[in-house]
Amino acid sequence: MKNKVSDVRDHLVAMLESLGDDNTSLEKMAQTIERAKATSLVATTYIAAVKVELDAIELHHEVGRTTVAVDTQQGTPALPGRRQ
């Protein structure tokens, strides 16, 4: 993965496709299901973290500053549809 939300989405779609493969043995399907469960947990956590980041960026744009808990060393990215 390249650490982008689109990569997470692509990985999840690939997992769904492998779960829908009718030519998979039962043993392989059981392994795939366990892997899908783990992937789902990690993806859910990752997506929640990205949402928190986006909420922090939006708050920064609304009030003009960010809390010290948010790393702003690289600057605050622009939100789509908003001017900086």
Secondary structure, 3 states (H helix, E strand, C coil): CCCCHHHHHHHHHHHHHHHCCCCCCHHHHHHHHHHHHHHHHHHHHHHHHHHHHHHHHHHHHHHCCCCCCCCCCCCCCCCCCCCC
